[in-house]
Amino acid sequence: MSAIVLQSIDSPRRDFEWRLFIAAKLSQKNIASIIGNGGAVSRIHKYSKNCIYLGRLNSNTARSENDKRYLMQMMQNGTKVFFIHDEGGLYLKSDYEAAVRRVYPEEYFALSFFKKVFFWGDRQKRVFSQNGGNHEKFEIVGAPRLDLCRPKYAWIDAPSVESLHAKYGKYVLVCSRFSAMNPVNEDPSPISKRTLAIRIEGGDRREKSDILKFMFEAWGKAAYEYSHFVPMIAFLAIDFPDINFVVRPHPGEKEGFYNESLCHFDNVFIEKGGDVRPVIRAAMAVIHSECTTGIEAEICGIPNINFRPTMGNEKYDTYSVAGVSEVGDTAKGYLEVKEQLEKLRRGECLAPKNTKAVQDIVNNADGIHEACDLMASSIEGFVSRCGVESDIDWCRYQISFITANLTPKSLFKGMIKRMRESIRKLNVAPEANYSGDTKAYSFSEKRIRTLWQNFGGDPQSIKIAKGVVYTYPRDL
């Protein structure tokens, strides 16, 4: 039996493709992978021995009571953890160190079964510079999802780009990031009790009043920007009737608001399905507001306008997103956005590529380094040195499904649990589909198998069952 890497996904729409990408690299190194949502992977893990776990734990901070029980089970099952946080490195300037500490549980680094702690960039790693005893476990790799933005992988998205052009013609992509103002139903508001609890759970030791002041001030900045961002889309639609605008809500935003507010314009379309990368590649330009999509556009080689209504306002400067606030051609007001778009229409270039501002935070923003290569090599080295052989008792795993649902009470509890999990589940259907006002998204099985082969995976080395993807060593 070869080594098995368990990969737990929090947001399939955002993270599934890079998870499959690294699974293909591991397959070529004779290492198997199991990819699924947190609930599915933790159930499989319960009946496993000597597996490798790649990712964060089930909660955002890795410090919930459920996470602590998970860690105990990992220790008992001989699981080895290679930790990386999928939301890893982009935080507000004034909150950067606290945010990194909130999601990277330093108190676990010394555990013997924590083998690696992967960081997006050197700035994250420096937060733990005083943790001298565990530096040999630290490795800077980058943001895994950005690997596929490199121009060398553009051919993978070519069919999607062609389809988008057929659907929308030549368009400008407008990427929103305002889940703070327009959150999907299943996510807590950034000024809610739950968000406060997450901050405290993540180690924020400030007075409650100070934490709340920070939360409301950050929310106030987002509210100010949102109140300018939405009208900007409307003004663009009016002033550029010959250009189509595709609006991409953040995965954590409700699509319904944009459908209702922008329905007046025949040249505005709302597109929330699938990974954003092909939608960026098909665009003539990207407009965003301190968003990860700006970095993705830079790596893809697509001009991007960074709309920052609070730029130069001292009150809000510390609530800007570190690194991303400098990406692209910045614009403070609508007239600047309009001017830059007119330049593009005339065939003039926008600001030169600028990933240096974010390089310290996201190691692979230069489009040269590949995070998935570095992580796969690190795992391969460990497997080779330690002779890892994983096992899963599939008989006990299958029986557990039957015995867990025998009573009416357990049936009801199971139904409620499945409803909650379905939002973040890796759903697979004959055709891709999504719910615009939730995070739920279904991948088509055909798309998954096509991606697997594009990533170099053997067609016979992948199995998809009940929302879980199993990949096998190429030589098996």
HELIX and SHEET records of a PDB file:
HELIX    1   1 PRO A   12  SER A   27  1                                  16    
HELIX    2   2 GLY A   38  LYS A   46  1                                   9    
HELIX    3   3 GLU A   65  ASN A   77  1                                  13    
HELIX    4   4 LYS A   93  ASP A   95  5                                   3    
HELIX    5   5 TYR A   96  VAL A  103  1                                   8    
HELIX    6   6 GLU A  106  TYR A  108  5                                   3    
HELIX    7   7 ASP A  122  VAL A  127  1                                   6    
HELIX    8   8 GLY A  132  LYS A  137  5                                   6    
HELIX    9   9 PRO A  144  CYS A  149  5                                   6    
HELIX   10  10 PRO A  151  TYR A  153  5                                   3    
HELIX   11  11 ALA A  154  TYR A  168  1                                  15    
HELIX   12  12 LYS A  193  GLU A  201  1                                   9    
HELIX   13  13 LYS A  208  ASP A  239  1                                  32    
HELIX   14  14 GLY A  256  SER A  261  1                                   6    
HELIX   15  15 VAL A  276  ARG A  281  1                                   6    
HELIX   16  16 THR A  292  CYS A  300  1                                   9    
HELIX   17  17 GLU A  314  ASP A  317  1                                   4    
HELIX   18  18 VAL A  324  GLU A  326  5                                   3    
HELIX   19  19 TYR A  334  ARG A  345  1                                  12    
HELIX   20  20 LYS A  356  GLN A  359  1                                   4    
HELIX   21  21 ASN A  363  ASP A  366  5                                   4    
HELIX   22  22 ALA A  371  CYS A  386  1                                  16    
HELIX   23  23 TRP A  394  THR A  403  1                                  10    
HELIX   24  24 PRO A  408  SER A  422  1                                  15    
HELIX   25  25 GLU A  445  ASN A  454  1                                  10    
HELIX   26  26 PRO A  459  SER A  461  5                                   3    
SHEET    1   A 8 PHE A 138  ILE A 140  0                                        
SHEET    2   A 8 PHE A 114  PHE A 119  1                                        
SHEET    3   A 8 LYS A  80  PHE A  83  1                                        
SHEET    4   A 8 ILE A  52  LEU A  54  1                                        
SHEET    5   A 8 ILE A   4  ILE A   9  1                                        
SHEET    6   A 8 ALA A  32  ASN A  37  1                                        
SHEET    7   A 8 VAL A 468  THR A 471 -1                                        
SHEET    8   A 8 ILE A 462  ALA A 465 -1                                        
SHEET    1   B 2 SER A  48  LYS A  49  0                                        
SHEET    2   B 2 ASP A 391  ILE A 392 -1                                        
SHEET    1   C 6 VAL A 268  ILE A 270  0                                        
SHEET    2   C 6 ASN A 244  ARG A 248  1                                        
SHEET    3   C 6 TYR A 171  CYS A 175  1                                        
SHEET    4   C 6 ALA A 285  HIS A 288  1                                        
SHEET    5   C 6 ASN A 304  PHE A 307  1                                        
SHEET    6   C 6 ASP A 329  ALA A 331  1                                        
SHEET    1   D 3 ASN A 427  ALA A 429  0                                        
SHEET    2   D 3 TYR A 441  SER A 444  1                                        
SHEET    3   D 3 ASN A 433  TYR A 434 -1                                        
END                                                                             
